[in-house]
Amino acid sequence: AASAKAAAEANAAARAKASAAAAAADTEARKVGSTKDKAAMPGVKQNSPEGLGEFIGTVTTTGITVLACFAWFCIFRTRFALVYEGEAEPDEVSKTWFGWMYQSWNLTLAEIEREAGLDHAMFIEFIRLSLRILLRLGIPLFGILAPCHFFLGGDAAGDNKLSWFAVANVKAGSDLFWLHAVAVWYVVVIVMTAVYNAEKKFMPLRAQWLKDMETPRCNTVYVEDLPEGYWTDAKVKEYFDEGVFGRQVVKKVNVLKQTTDLIFLQKRLQKIQDAIQEAQAKSMPTDVLKDQQKAALENVKVERKKVLSSDEHNLPLAFVEFYKRRDKVIAVKIFSAEDNEEIIVSPPPDIPDIVWDNINQDPTLQVGKDLTGKALIVGLFFAFMPLVLFIQSVGRIEEVSKGNPLYIIQENHPGLIIMWNGLVGSLALSVLMGLIPPVLTMIFEAFFKMADKSHTQLLLQQWYFTFLIIFVVLVTAVGNSLFATLVDILKKPDRLIWLLARTLPYSTHFYLCYMAVQWGVEGLALVRIAQLVKFAAFLPVFGSERAKELVEPEDQAAQGIGARSARLSLLLVVPLVFCTLAPSISLISLVNFALARLVYSYLFQFAETTKGDSGGIHWSYQLKSVQASLVIFIVLMTGVLFERKSWVCGGIAASSGIYWKYMFDKGLREFKLDVIGFTELRDMEADLGVHHQMYEEMQKRFQSQGAFAYRQPELDADDAPKSHHLLSRAEQKAAQRTKAEGATAAAVAKKNRMCA
């Protein structure tokens, strides 16, 4: 009996020991994830004791890079004024080293909108909004959470110094996680409220932009899918006048034509003309080239006459100008794409933004091209992850064998290895993601029917932001295979919570370094190295004015409003996702947006040429992107608190999703970016008579120059007037001043009428 009792006690002790070992193993598994999860993260370095040295090395290197870029800019901006001050008035920009910074920082939204348009003004406003949000989050979170992590966390991080102020220093079960549950609510309320208020302030600007839209854009619509038999100007006019409105409403119709052959001949003529100019600059004979020019010009004239004289080249597309803006609004509302009518009517793009080459594509081939383009984008998604992980692994030096040449550096200069590991991984990911916009743009332009540049930029912003979220924010959780991860989550949706909770908290060092690396991107944008190199190369051949035309605008795939908006959205999303896990990331991100405000305010106001304007569409999508990405933060912190504290604690964090949903739906209901409403139209018709009267002379002058015509430019004669986007800067500013004066006069008239 005694022996049996002793055996039972021994078995009980063994079971207790095994249970303790299992609990310890479970805690460790929760800390770094299962073996499968850990193996799925070969490309992103997890937190390590070397993290502080890597971070300091990254900040130092990037800081030196930024200072070098600013010094370069200060030295060369006066020597190459057409590159760095080409859009400024004489003596408008301070010539001192730091005076331009003061000017750039203090530019108002009204000044930027007047020079660069509402899209670019709201881009700067997004930077200012991000600064306000990060200040409201960074100061209290770093001031409260970081000391609590350091002094009360339980020293879970050990010798990992960079994690002493992060949640990694807090032991599982600590009461500090109740504070984190409250912090989740604080972050959600601050962000959602700030975004809602920002969009509320934007709506009057959007309404004013719509009211100030010039003729004929304000009265014109873009019509697609015209039925057979209505592919002529007369038939389209009949369709709206008699078939829709029952009265005379259409002022002008331009049915588009298939002009592929004509465009080809014009491009050949342009190449010959460029060759003549280059030969003349080098004092070379041009007799043969001039004979070729004469023949090419005759071919262009013959082809143009052929296209204009026949309806066989007509397409089921047209620009229709109405007499009254009210009729334009009615047409857009009746024949919107969502209504599934026989035609599609939409507001027209800005004239300088129209890509005429893309509009006159053969509609019978477009369906297949659309499917091919979408398939390429999906394929790019799934093929890109192995490349990201490979580049990341190459950019990280771990333990190397004695036969490796890097072994000597590792043994004798370990500090260089630490700096390499902190900098190169983040830098390689930034460079790799910078290749995405050109690839996406090539797909869009080759396979999609992109009627205007603004549409291309918006589509690029949407897809590029999706890429950035998956391959930067979620790269740790996605692992080696995006497809396998999606299938796993579809089978078990709750796995998403644990996947984020067991991966992202242990890669905060990587994201701290990544945000620091982004400082250098802003510095390089200020240098405008591509424009400078091309300008220096073209200057001896073409002269300063022509060289300036050839180098502008900057590459719209990588440096357009779409790619820039997506990237700036990411730079706000990253600190929002990690703001409670690593509170210091909010302060690091503040430097990003401070630099961005300096750089882009200057570029928009003084350096870059004026682009087309969609009236703040990119801003609106930025706000929606930030709101949607906040869900990642809520899900992540819910999983972390579930695992490390309790279901109640996690439930408090998850309940913040209720407030998120309420504010998100409220914004969707209240803020519409559609065409101007009928109430606003009535007020505008009553209040803006003075404005239209004052603006009429400027309109007539531009119309006499051929500026405001929705007509394919290749159909105009070779000696036709220049188009609107080629008007001089002075002419554009004169129009803007007249428009502003008209708006002021209209406001005074409205006030006087109300007083009466």
GIQUISUL-V548711 format. One record per residue. N is the residue number from 1. SS is DSSP state (helix for helix, strand for strand, loop for the rest). PSI is psi in whole degrees, 0 to 359 (none if undefined). OMEGA is omega in whole degrees, -180 to 180 (NA if undefined). Layout:
N:SS:PSI:OMEGA
N:SS:PSI:OMEGA
This chain:
1:loop:317:179
2:helix:321:180
3:helix:319:179
4:helix:321:179
5:helix:318:179
6:helix:322:179
7:helix:320:179
8:helix:318:179
9:helix:321:179
10:helix:319:178
11:helix:320:179
12:helix:318:178
13:helix:321:179
14:helix:319:179
15:helix:320:178
16:helix:319:179
17:helix:318:179
18:helix:322:179
19:helix:319:178
20:helix:319:179
21:helix:320:179
22:helix:320:178
23:helix:318:178
24:helix:319:179
25:helix:322:179
26:helix:320:177
27:helix:318:179
28:helix:322:179
29:helix:322:178
30:helix:331:-178
31:helix:317:-176
32:helix:2:-178
33:loop:168:178
34:loop:168:179
35:helix:324:179
36:helix:316:180
37:helix:318:-179
38:helix:321:179
39:helix:339:-178
40:loop:6:-178
41:loop:46:-177
42:loop:340:-172
43:loop:339:-178
44:loop:122:-177
45:loop:132:176
46:loop:165:-180
47:loop:141:-178
48:loop:164:178
49:loop:337:179
50:loop:1:-174
51:helix:321:-179
52:helix:316:178
53:helix:320:178
54:helix:319:-179
55:helix:316:179
56:helix:318:178
57:helix:320:179
58:helix:314:-180
59:helix:318:-180
60:helix:311:-178
61:helix:315:-179
62:helix:321:178
63:helix:318:177
64:helix:320:178
65:helix:316:180
66:helix:315:179
67:helix:320:178
68:helix:319:179
69:helix:318:179
70:helix:320:178
71:helix:316:177
72:helix:313:-178
73:helix:315:-178
74:helix:328:-179
75:helix:316:-170
76:helix:350:-174
77:loop:332:176
78:loop:332:180
79:loop:328:177
80:loop:65:-174
81:helix:328:-180
82:helix:336:178
83:helix:319:-172
84:helix:342:180
85:loop:26:-173
86:loop:340:-179
87:loop:9:-180
88:loop:154:174
89:loop:158:177
90:loop:132:179
91:loop:20:178
92:loop:330:-177
93:loop:136:178
94:loop:141:-179
95:loop:354:180
96:loop:165:-176
97:loop:323:-175
98:loop:356:-180
99:helix:324:-180
100:helix:330:179
101:helix:316:179
102:helix:316:179
103:helix:314:-177
104:helix:316:-177
105:helix:327:-174
106:loop:9:175
107:loop:138:178
108:loop:162:178
109:helix:324:180
110:helix:320:179
111:helix:317:-180
112:helix:320:179
113:helix:321:-179
114:helix:326:-177
115:helix:320:-170
116:helix:349:-180
117:loop:166:-176
118:helix:324:179
119:helix:311:-177
120:helix:328:175
121:helix:319:180
122:helix:336:172
123:helix:315:177
124:helix:323:178
125:helix:326:176
126:helix:322:177
127:helix:316:179
128:helix:320:177
129:helix:318:180
130:helix:320:177
131:helix:318:180
132:helix:316:-179
133:helix:315:-178
134:helix:326:176
135:helix:317:-179
136:helix:332:178
137:helix:314:-171
138:helix:315:-176
139:helix:308:180
140:helix:322:-179
141:helix:316:179
142:helix:328:-180
143:helix:337:-178
144:helix:305:-175
145:helix:316:-176
146:helix:312:176
147:helix:323:178
148:helix:318:177
149:helix:319:-174
150:helix:313:-173
151:helix:329:-172
152:helix:0:-174
153:loop:336:-179
154:loop:8:176
155:loop:42:180
156:loop:338:-177
157:loop:344:179
158:loop:233:-178
159:loop:11:178
160:loop:87:-169
161:helix:323:-178
162:helix:340:180
163:helix:1:-179
164:loop:330:-180
165:loop:9:-177
166:loop:175:-178
167:helix:342:178
168:helix:344:179
169:helix:0:-178
170:loop:126:-180
171:loop:151:178
172:loop:138:180
173:loop:355:-178
174:loop:147:178
175:loop:350:177
176:helix:336:-178
177:helix:338:172
178:helix:323:176
179:helix:325:178
180:helix:324:178
181:helix:319:177
182:helix:323:-179
183:helix:326:178
184:helix:314:177
185:helix:319:180
186:helix:314:-179
187:helix:314:-177
188:helix:316:-179
189:helix:315:-179
190:helix:312:-175
191:helix:310:-176
192:helix:322:178
193:helix:317:180
194:helix:319:180
195:helix:317:179
196:helix:313:-180
197:helix:323:179
198:helix:318:180
199:helix:328:177
200:helix:320:178
201:helix:335:-178
202:helix:328:-172
203:helix:319:175
204:helix:326:177
205:helix:319:178
206:helix:316:179
207:helix:318:179
208:helix:323:178
209:helix:319:178
210:helix:319:180
211:helix:324:-176
212:loop:0:-179
213:loop:131:-173
214:loop:162:174
215:loop:140:6
216:loop:4:-176
217:helix:323:-178
218:helix:339:-178
219:helix:6:-172
220:strand:150:175
221:strand:158:176
222:strand:120:-175
223:strand:131:179
224:strand:160:176
225:loop:44:175
226:loop:138:179
227:loop:156:180
228:loop:142:-177
229:loop:353:-180
230:loop:29:-177
231:loop:30:176
232:loop:161:-179
233:helix:316:-177
234:helix:318:-178
235:helix:323:178
236:helix:319:177
237:helix:318:178
238:helix:322:-179
239:helix:314:-177
240:helix:318:-177
241:helix:313:-174
242:helix:321:-175
243:helix:331:-175
244:helix:304:-172
245:helix:334:-178
246:loop:19:178
247:loop:173:-179
248:loop:108:-179
249:loop:338:-174
250:strand:129:179
251:strand:318:-175
252:strand:146:178
253:strand:137:173
254:strand:96:174
255:strand:131:-176
256:strand:155:-176
257:strand:153:175
258:loop:111:-173
259:loop:29:-177
260:helix:314:-179
261:helix:321:180
262:helix:318:179
263:helix:319:178
264:helix:316:180
265:helix:323:179
266:helix:324:177
267:helix:323:177
268:helix:318:178
269:helix:319:-180
270:helix:320:178
271:helix:319:179
272:helix:318:179
273:helix:321:176
274:helix:321:179
275:helix:322:177
276:helix:317:-179
277:helix:319:179
278:helix:320:180
279:helix:320:178
280:helix:323:178
281:helix:331:180
282:loop:8:179
283:loop:41:179
284:loop:155:179
285:loop:145:-176
286:loop:15:-176
287:helix:313:-179
288:helix:317:-180
289:helix:323:180
290:helix:326:174
291:helix:319:177
292:helix:323:178
293:helix:318:-180
294:helix:317:180
295:helix:318:-180
296:helix:322:179
297:helix:322:178
298:helix:320:178
299:helix:320:179
300:helix:316:-179
301:helix:319:180
302:helix:315:-179
303:helix:321:179
304:helix:317:179
305:helix:322:179
306:helix:317:-179
307:helix:317:-176
308:helix:332:-175
309:loop:357:-176
310:loop:142:175
311:helix:358:180
312:helix:338:-180
313:helix:1:-177
314:strand:149:179
315:strand:162:179
316:strand:42:-178
317:strand:147:-179
318:strand:151:167
319:strand:127:-177
320:strand:124:178
321:strand:129:180
322:strand:159:176
323:loop:320:-176
324:loop:145:-180
325:helix:328:180
326:helix:320:180
327:helix:326:176
328:helix:316:180
329:helix:318:179
330:helix:316:-179
331:helix:319:180
332:helix:319:-179
333:helix:324:-179
334:helix:317:-172
335:loop:37:177
336:loop:160:-177
337:helix:332:-178
338:helix:345:-174
339:helix:353:177
340:loop:41:175
341:loop:176:-177
342:loop:339:174
343:loop:164:176
344:strand:127:179
345:strand:130:-178
346:strand:160:175
347:strand:146:-176
348:loop:155:174
349:loop:167:173
350:loop:139:-174
351:helix:315:180
352:helix:341:-176
353:helix:348:-175
354:strand:132:175
355:loop:91:-173
356:helix:328:180
357:helix:324:-178
358:helix:330:-177
359:helix:320:-173
360:loop:37:174
361:loop:155:179
362:loop:117:-176
363:helix:335:-179
364:helix:335:180
365:helix:350:-171
366:helix:327:-179
367:helix:311:179
368:helix:323:179
369:helix:323:177
370:helix:314:180
371:helix:319:179
372:helix:317:179
373:helix:316:179
374:helix:321:178
375:helix:322:179
376:helix:321:179
377:helix:316:178
378:helix:318:178
379:helix:323:178
380:helix:322:178
381:helix:307:-173
382:helix:334:-180
383:helix:345:-173
384:helix:330:-176
385:helix:312:178
386:helix:325:179
387:helix:319:178
388:helix:313:-178
389:helix:324:179
390:helix:313:180
391:helix:320:179
392:helix:317:-179
393:helix:323:177
394:helix:326:-178
395:loop:10:-179
396:loop:126:180
397:loop:114:177
398:loop:210:177
399:loop:125:180
400:loop:152:-179
401:loop:165:-179
402:loop:335:179
403:loop:347:-179
404:loop:133:179
405:loop:334:-180
406:helix:351:-178
407:helix:322:-180
408:helix:317:179
409:helix:320:-179
410:helix:322:-178
411:helix:319:-173
412:helix:332:-178
413:loop:66:-178
414:helix:335:179
415:helix:324:178
416:helix:322:179
417:helix:318:179
418:helix:316:179
419:helix:318:178
420:helix:312:-177
421:helix:327:-180
422:helix:326:-172
423:helix:313:-168
424:helix:322:180
425:helix:312:179
426:helix:320:-180
427:helix:318:180
428:helix:320:179
429:helix:321:178
430:helix:315:179
431:helix:317:-178
432:helix:318:179
433:helix:335:176
434:helix:344:178
435:loop:346:-176
436:helix:313:-178
437:helix:315:177
438:helix:322:180
439:helix:314:179
440:helix:319:180
441:helix:320:177
442:helix:320:178
443:helix:314:-180
444:helix:311:-175
445:helix:332:-178
446:helix:330:-171
447:helix:339:-179
448:loop:153:179
449:loop:89:-177
450:loop:102:-174
451:loop:332:-178
452:strand:161:-177
453:helix:327:180
454:helix:319:177
455:helix:319:177
456:helix:316:-179
457:helix:321:179
458:helix:317:178
459:helix:320:177
460:helix:317:179
461:helix:317:-178
462:helix:311:-177
463:helix:320:-179
464:helix:320:177
465:helix:321:177
466:helix:315:176
467:helix:314:-177
468:helix:319:180
469:helix:315:-177
470:helix:315:-171
471:helix:358:173
472:helix:302:-177
473:helix:316:-173
474:loop:9:-176
475:helix:324:180
476:helix:319:-177
477:helix:328:-177
478:helix:320:179
479:loop:208:-174
480:loop:329:-172
481:loop:116:176
482:helix:320:-178
483:helix:313:-179
484:helix:321:179
485:helix:318:179
486:helix:317:179
487:helix:317:-180
488:helix:318:-179
489:helix:323:178
490:helix:325:178
491:helix:319:-179
492:loop:86:-176
493:loop:329:-179
494:loop:345:179
495:helix:336:-180
496:helix:319:-179
497:helix:312:-177
498:helix:328:180
499:helix:315:179
500:helix:317:-176
501:helix:333:-176
502:loop:3:-179
503:loop:304:-173
504:helix:320:-179
505:helix:343:-176
506:helix:19:176
507:loop:22:-177
508:helix:329:179
509:helix:319:-180
510:helix:318:-177
511:helix:331:172
512:helix:316:178
513:helix:322:-179
514:helix:317:-180
515:helix:326:177
516:helix:323:179
517:helix:329:-178
518:helix:342:175
519:helix:318:-178
520:helix:331:179
521:helix:320:179
522:helix:320:178
523:helix:318:179
524:helix:327:177
525:helix:324:180
526:helix:326:-177
527:helix:329:-178
528:loop:52:-171
529:helix:323:-179
530:helix:315:180
531:helix:322:-179
532:helix:315:-179
533:helix:315:-180
534:helix:321:180
535:helix:317:179
536:helix:327:179
537:helix:322:-177
538:helix:336:-173
539:helix:312:-179
540:helix:336:-175
541:helix:313:-171
542:helix:348:-175
543:loop:167:-171
544:helix:314:-176
545:helix:314:180
546:helix:323:178
547:helix:321:177
548:helix:318:179
549:helix:323:-175
550:helix:333:-177
551:helix:352:179
552:loop:150:-6
553:loop:176:175
554:loop:164:-178
555:loop:113:-176
556:helix:347:175
557:helix:313:-176
558:helix:330:-175
559:helix:17:177
560:loop:175:-178
561:helix:331:-180
562:helix:306:-179
563:helix:319:179
564:helix:319:179
565:helix:319:179
566:helix:316:-178
567:helix:316:179
568:helix:326:176
569:helix:317:178
570:helix:320:-178
571:helix:342:172
572:helix:324:-178
573:helix:318:-178
574:helix:307:178
575:helix:331:177
576:helix:319:-179
577:helix:324:-173
578:helix:11:-171
579:loop:332:178
580:loop:333:177
581:loop:319:179
582:loop:86:-173
583:loop:335:-178
584:helix:343:-177
585:helix:332:178
586:helix:322:180
587:helix:323:176
588:helix:320:-178
589:helix:333:176
590:helix:322:179
591:helix:320:178
592:helix:309:-174
593:helix:333:174
594:helix:316:177
595:helix:318:-180
596:helix:322:179
597:helix:317:178
598:helix:311:-171
599:helix:306:-172
600:helix:330:174
601:helix:318:179
602:helix:313:-177
603:helix:315:-178
604:helix:324:-173
605:helix:324:-168
606:helix:338:-169
607:helix:311:-171
608:loop:149:179
609:loop:159:-180
610:loop:133:179
611:loop:175:173
612:loop:158:-173
613:loop:125:178
614:loop:5:174
615:loop:32:175
616:loop:14:180
617:helix:321:-179
618:helix:321:177
619:helix:313:-179
620:helix:318:179
621:helix:326:176
622:helix:314:-180
623:helix:317:178
624:helix:324:179
625:helix:317:180
626:helix:317:179
627:helix:315:-179
628:helix:322:-178
629:helix:339:178
630:helix:338:175
631:helix:323:178
632:helix:317:179
633:helix:315:-178
634:helix:314:-180
635:helix:317:-180
636:helix:309:-177
637:helix:329:175
638:helix:314:179
639:helix:318:180
640:helix:315:-178
641:helix:327:173
642:helix:313:-175
643:helix:321:-170
644:helix:345:180
645:loop:280:-178
646:loop:168:177
647:helix:327:179
648:helix:315:180
649:helix:316:177
650:helix:325:179
651:helix:325:177
652:helix:316:178
653:helix:317:-178
654:helix:329:-178
655:helix:342:176
656:helix:341:176
657:helix:335:178
658:helix:313:178
659:helix:321:178
660:helix:313:-178
661:helix:320:-180
662:helix:313:-178
663:helix:324:179
664:helix:313:179
665:helix:325:179
666:helix:318:178
667:helix:320:179
668:helix:323:-179
669:helix:319:-169
670:helix:332:-172
671:loop:106:179
672:loop:131:180
673:loop:22:-177
674:loop:187:176
675:loop:164:-177
676:loop:141:-177
677:loop:168:-176
678:helix:326:178
679:helix:315:178
680:helix:324:178
681:helix:317:-180
682:helix:314:179
683:helix:320:-179
684:helix:318:180
685:helix:330:-180
686:helix:326:-170
687:helix:335:-170
688:loop:21:177
689:helix:320:179
690:helix:318:-179
691:helix:312:-177
692:helix:325:179
693:helix:317:-180
694:helix:329:-175
695:helix:349:-172
696:helix:319:-178
697:helix:317:179
698:helix:321:179
699:helix:313:-178
700:helix:321:-179
701:helix:317:179
702:helix:321:179
703:helix:324:178
704:helix:338:177
705:loop:1:-178
706:loop:23:-170
707:loop:322:-172
708:loop:66:179
709:loop:124:174
710:loop:73:-176
711:loop:138:-179
712:loop:123:-174
713:helix:333:-179
714:helix:345:179
715:helix:351:177
716:loop:156:177
717:loop:159:-177
718:loop:337:179
719:loop:21:-179
720:loop:156:-180
721:loop:159:180
722:loop:154:-179
723:loop:174:-172
724:helix:319:-176
725:helix:353:176
726:helix:6:175
727:loop:150:-179
728:loop:160:178
729:helix:321:-179
730:helix:319:180
731:helix:319:178
732:helix:317:180
733:helix:323:178
734:helix:318:178
735:helix:318:-180
736:helix:321:179
737:helix:319:179
738:helix:319:179
739:helix:318:179
740:helix:319:178
741:helix:320:179
742:helix:320:179
743:helix:319:178
744:helix:316:179
745:helix:322:179
746:helix:320:179
747:helix:319:178
748:helix:318:180
749:helix:319:179
750:helix:317:-180
751:helix:317:180
752:helix:320:-180
753:helix:320:179
754:helix:320:178
755:helix:319:179
756:loop:none:NA
